[in-house]
Amino acid sequence: MKRQVGLVGCGLMGAPIAARLVDYGYNVVVFDKSAAALESAHSIGCATAVSPRQVAETSRVVLISLPRPEHVTDVVRGSEDCLLAGMAAGSVIVDTSTVDPTTSKENARAAAELGVGYLDCPILGRPAGCGNWTLPAGGDPEHLRTVTPILEAFASRVVHIGPSGHGNTLKLLNNLMFGAINSVTAEMFALAERVGMEPGLLFDTIVHSGAGTVSNLFKELGPKVVAEEFTPNFTVSNLHKDVGLGLAMADAAGIDLEFSKAGQRLNEKAQAAGLGDEDTAAVFKALISKERRSEAS
């Protein structure tokens, strides 16, 4: 019989993780503040817990999938019901969230004091790609070897990047690049509209051209802008958060990322326009007139 795995956070990324673990025969116990998320997880065969501590008390390996650094820290060590209040020495926490390296280093130090392993393994990939994700992992390689069979239930590649925080560093670097492509794609379509270029024809001509500008992200974003359909794969709010973390990391390293700062101003404009819960392609709407924005909504 395969061992039990804990999971805190059954949202956009956590839900497919839970489903894959169940499919692979793991006994999965989950906690989420959302009753609907817990009900959904229970419907696919997961057991549910009333707190992170209860998850920890029943599982030697606990995965985390949460939106923001403060959420991760609170779950790991923020209260009497946190994970570290319930985890036994020799257990391992695997954080798949996108947070800053400092958060992971501080959580890892707190875990180590109790003999608990801690890995930062953020996800490279979209929710629909669960099973083919890449996980860049920061932390002790021995801990990673222990949990790799579990991670391989939902990731096709698990790569040890270096010490604690390095997984997050790589993810933030990746998402700074994502933000740049997202911003310039939105600007290109907004300018095309302003000069009278039909967006579908523009996209089809470029995407089938073999031009070096045709990335997988452009292939995904373009049709959303053309159809003005912004159901999220990755929200503006999450991109704004990740780029903000990347810029803070750059500031700490003493490098001024002028292009990323410009893109973040566009993300902020989209947030202010009420587009935070829409797909990142929706930053396009922050560049067009209010009248056109109403038509696109």
C-alpha positions as CSV (number, residue, x, y, z in Angstrom):
1,M,0.0,0.0,0.0
2,K,1.3,3.5,-0.9
3,R,1.8,5.9,2.0
4,Q,-0.4,8.9,2.8
5,V,0.4,12.3,1.4
6,G,-0.9,15.6,2.9
7,L,-1.8,18.7,0.8
8,V,-2.6,22.2,2.0
9,G,-4.3,24.3,-0.7
10,C,-6.7,22.8,-3.3
11,G,-7.0,25.7,-5.6
12,L,-6.0,26.2,-9.2
13,M,-2.8,24.2,-9.0
14,G,-3.5,22.2,-5.8
15,A,-6.7,20.6,-7.2
16,P,-5.0,18.9,-10.2
17,I,-2.2,17.8,-7.8
18,A,-4.7,16.1,-5.6
19,A,-6.4,14.4,-8.5
20,R,-3.1,13.0,-9.9
21,L,-2.0,11.7,-6.5
22,V,-5.3,9.9,-6.1
23,D,-5.0,8.5,-9.6
24,Y,-1.5,7.2,-8.6
25,G,-3.0,5.3,-5.6
26,Y,-1.9,7.6,-2.8
27,N,-4.0,8.2,0.2
28,V,-4.4,12.0,0.2
29,V,-5.5,14.2,3.1
30,V,-6.2,17.8,2.4
31,F,-6.9,21.1,4.1
32,D,-8.2,24.3,2.5
33,K,-10.0,27.3,4.0
34,S,-12.6,27.0,1.2
35,A,-15.4,24.6,2.0
36,A,-16.1,24.2,-1.7
37,A,-12.5,23.2,-2.4
38,L,-12.6,20.6,0.4
39,E,-15.9,19.2,-0.9
40,S,-14.4,18.9,-4.4
41,A,-11.3,17.1,-3.1
42,H,-13.5,14.8,-1.0
43,S,-15.5,14.0,-4.2
44,I,-12.4,12.5,-5.9
45,G,-11.5,10.4,-2.9
46,C,-9.4,12.6,-0.6
47,A,-9.8,12.7,3.1
48,T,-10.2,16.1,4.6
49,A,-8.7,17.8,7.7
50,V,-9.8,20.7,9.9
51,S,-6.4,22.4,10.0
52,P,-2.8,22.2,8.6
53,R,-1.7,20.7,11.9
54,Q,-4.1,17.7,11.5
55,V,-2.7,17.2,8.0
56,A,0.8,17.1,9.4
57,E,-0.1,14.7,12.2
58,T,-1.3,12.1,9.7
59,S,1.3,12.6,6.9
60,R,5.1,12.2,6.7
61,V,5.1,14.3,3.4
62,V,3.0,17.4,3.1
63,L,2.7,19.5,-0.1
64,I,1.7,23.1,0.0
65,S,0.0,25.0,-2.9
66,L,-1.0,28.6,-1.8
67,P,-1.2,32.0,-3.4
68,R,1.1,34.3,-1.5
69,P,4.2,34.2,0.8
70,E,2.3,35.2,3.9
71,H,-0.2,32.4,3.3
72,V,2.7,29.9,3.2
73,T,4.4,31.2,6.3
74,D,1.2,31.2,8.2
75,V,0.5,27.6,7.3
76,V,4.0,26.4,8.0
77,R,4.7,28.2,11.3
78,G,2.2,30.9,12.0
79,S,-0.1,29.4,14.7
80,E,-0.7,26.5,17.0
81,D,-2.6,24.8,14.2
82,C,0.3,25.2,11.7
83,L,2.2,22.3,10.0
84,L,5.3,22.5,12.2
85,A,3.1,22.1,15.3
86,G,2.2,18.6,14.1
87,M,5.0,17.3,12.0
88,A,7.3,14.6,13.3
89,A,11.1,14.7,12.9
90,G,12.1,13.2,9.6
91,S,9.0,14.4,7.8
92,V,9.3,16.7,4.7
93,I,7.3,19.8,3.6
94,V,7.3,20.5,-0.1
95,D,6.1,24.0,-1.1
96,T,4.9,24.2,-4.7
97,S,3.7,27.8,-4.3
98,T,5.4,30.7,-6.1
99,V,6.9,32.8,-3.3
100,D,10.2,34.7,-2.7
101,P,13.4,32.9,-1.8
102,T,13.6,34.6,1.7
103,T,10.3,33.1,2.7
104,S,11.5,29.6,1.8
105,K,14.8,30.1,3.6
106,E,13.2,31.3,6.8
107,N,10.6,28.4,6.7
108,A,13.4,25.9,6.0
109,R,15.4,27.1,9.0
110,A,12.3,26.9,11.3
111,A,11.6,23.3,10.0
112,A,15.3,22.2,10.4
113,E,15.2,23.2,14.1
114,L,12.5,20.5,14.5
115,G,14.2,17.9,12.3
116,V,11.8,18.5,9.4
117,G,12.9,18.8,5.8
118,Y,11.7,21.7,3.6
119,L,11.8,22.0,-0.2
120,D,10.8,24.9,-2.4
121,C,9.5,23.3,-5.6
122,P,7.4,25.9,-7.5
123,I,5.7,24.7,-10.7
124,L,6.7,25.5,-14.2
125,G,3.6,24.9,-16.3
126,R,-0.1,25.6,-16.5
127,P,-2.9,23.8,-14.6
128,A,-4.0,21.8,-17.7
129,G,-0.4,20.5,-18.0
130,C,-0.4,18.7,-14.7
131,G,1.6,15.5,-15.1
132,N,4.0,17.3,-17.5
133,W,5.1,20.0,-15.2
134,T,8.8,20.8,-14.3
135,L,9.6,21.3,-10.6
136,P,12.8,23.3,-9.9
137,A,13.7,22.2,-6.4
138,G,15.7,24.1,-3.7
139,G,16.8,22.4,-0.5
140,D,18.6,19.2,0.7
141,P,19.0,16.7,-2.2
142,E,18.5,13.8,0.3
143,H,15.1,15.2,1.1
144,L,14.3,15.6,-2.5
145,R,15.2,12.0,-3.3
146,T,12.8,10.9,-0.5
147,V,9.8,12.7,-2.0
148,T,10.6,12.4,-5.8
149,P,8.4,9.4,-6.3
150,I,5.5,11.4,-5.0
151,L,6.3,14.5,-7.1
152,E,6.6,12.3,-10.2
153,A,2.8,11.7,-9.9
154,F,2.2,15.2,-11.2
155,A,5.5,16.3,-12.7
156,S,7.5,14.9,-15.6
157,R,10.8,16.6,-14.5
158,V,12.1,17.3,-11.0
159,V,15.4,19.2,-11.1
160,H,17.5,19.9,-8.1
161,I,18.6,23.6,-8.6
162,G,20.5,24.2,-5.4
163,P,20.0,25.2,-1.7
164,S,16.8,26.5,-0.1
165,G,15.3,29.3,-2.1
166,H,16.8,28.5,-5.4
167,G,13.7,26.8,-6.7
168,N,11.8,30.1,-6.0
169,T,14.6,32.1,-7.6
170,L,14.3,30.2,-10.9
171,K,10.5,30.5,-10.9
172,L,10.6,34.3,-10.4
173,L,13.2,34.7,-13.1
174,N,10.9,32.7,-15.4
175,N,7.9,34.8,-14.5
176,L,9.7,38.0,-15.1
177,M,10.2,36.8,-18.7
178,F,6.6,35.7,-18.8
179,G,5.5,39.2,-17.7
180,A,7.7,40.8,-20.4
181,I,6.2,38.7,-23.2
182,N,2.7,39.2,-21.8
183,S,3.1,43.0,-21.8
184,V,4.6,43.5,-25.2
185,T,1.9,41.2,-26.7
186,A,-0.8,43.3,-25.2
187,E,0.8,46.5,-26.4
188,M,1.3,45.1,-29.9
189,F,-2.4,44.2,-30.2
190,A,-3.6,47.5,-28.8
191,L,-1.4,49.4,-31.3
192,A,-2.7,47.2,-34.1
193,E,-6.2,48.0,-33.2
194,R,-5.5,51.7,-33.1
195,V,-4.0,51.8,-36.6
196,G,-6.8,49.7,-38.0
197,M,-5.2,46.2,-38.3
198,E,-7.7,43.3,-38.0
199,P,-6.4,41.3,-34.9
200,G,-7.3,37.8,-36.3
201,L,-5.4,38.4,-39.5
202,L,-2.5,39.9,-37.6
203,F,-2.3,36.8,-35.3
204,D,-2.7,34.2,-38.1
205,T,-0.1,35.9,-40.3
206,I,2.5,36.1,-37.5
207,V,1.9,32.7,-35.9
208,H,2.2,30.8,-39.2
209,S,5.2,32.8,-40.4
210,G,8.1,31.0,-38.7
211,A,9.2,34.3,-37.3
212,G,11.4,34.2,-34.2
213,T,8.7,36.2,-32.2
214,V,6.4,33.2,-32.2
215,S,6.6,31.7,-28.7
216,N,4.3,29.2,-27.1
217,L,3.0,32.1,-24.9
218,F,2.2,34.2,-27.9
219,K,0.3,31.3,-29.4
220,E,-1.7,31.1,-26.2
221,L,-2.3,34.9,-25.6
222,G,-3.1,35.9,-29.2
223,P,-6.3,33.9,-29.5
224,K,-7.6,35.2,-26.2
225,V,-7.1,38.8,-27.3
226,V,-8.6,38.1,-30.8
227,A,-11.7,36.5,-29.2
228,E,-11.7,38.9,-26.3
229,E,-12.2,35.9,-24.0
230,F,-10.2,36.1,-20.8
231,T,-11.1,33.1,-18.8
232,P,-7.9,32.7,-16.7
233,N,-5.2,30.2,-17.0
234,F,-3.1,32.6,-14.9
235,T,-4.6,35.8,-13.5
236,V,-3.4,39.4,-13.8
237,S,-3.3,39.5,-9.9
238,N,-1.0,36.5,-9.7
239,L,1.3,37.9,-12.4
240,H,1.4,41.2,-10.6
241,K,2.3,39.4,-7.4
242,D,5.0,37.3,-9.1
243,V,6.6,40.2,-11.0
244,G,6.6,42.2,-7.7
245,L,8.5,39.4,-6.0
246,G,10.9,39.3,-8.8
247,L,11.5,43.0,-8.7
248,A,12.1,42.9,-5.0
249,M,14.6,40.1,-5.5
250,A,16.3,42.3,-8.1
251,D,16.4,45.2,-5.8
252,A,18.0,43.1,-3.1
253,A,20.6,41.9,-5.6
254,G,21.4,45.5,-6.7
255,I,20.1,45.3,-10.3
256,D,17.6,47.7,-11.8
257,L,15.2,45.8,-14.1
258,E,13.8,48.7,-16.1
259,F,11.8,46.7,-18.6
260,S,10.2,44.6,-15.9
261,K,9.3,47.7,-14.0
262,A,7.6,49.1,-17.1
263,G,5.6,45.9,-17.5
264,Q,4.6,46.0,-13.8
265,R,3.1,49.5,-14.4
266,L,0.9,47.9,-17.0
267,N,-0.1,45.2,-14.6
268,E,-0.9,47.8,-12.0
269,K,-3.0,49.7,-14.6
270,A,-4.9,46.4,-15.3
271,Q,-5.5,45.8,-11.6
272,A,-6.8,49.3,-11.2
273,A,-9.2,48.7,-14.1
274,G,-10.7,45.7,-12.2
275,L,-9.1,43.1,-14.4
276,G,-7.2,41.2,-11.6
277,D,-9.2,38.0,-11.8
278,E,-9.0,37.7,-15.6
279,D,-6.3,36.0,-17.6
280,T,-3.0,37.9,-18.0
281,A,-4.0,38.6,-21.7
282,A,-6.6,41.0,-20.3
283,V,-3.9,43.6,-19.7
284,F,-4.7,44.4,-23.3
285,K,-8.0,45.9,-22.1
286,A,-6.1,48.3,-19.9
287,L,-4.6,49.8,-23.1
288,I,-7.8,50.5,-25.0
289,S,-10.5,53.1,-24.4
290,K,-13.0,52.7,-21.7
291,E,-15.7,52.4,-24.3
292,R,-13.9,49.5,-26.0
293,R,-13.2,48.0,-22.7
294,S,-16.9,47.8,-22.0
295,E,-17.5,46.1,-25.3
296,A,-14.7,43.6,-24.6
297,S,-16.1,42.7,-21.1
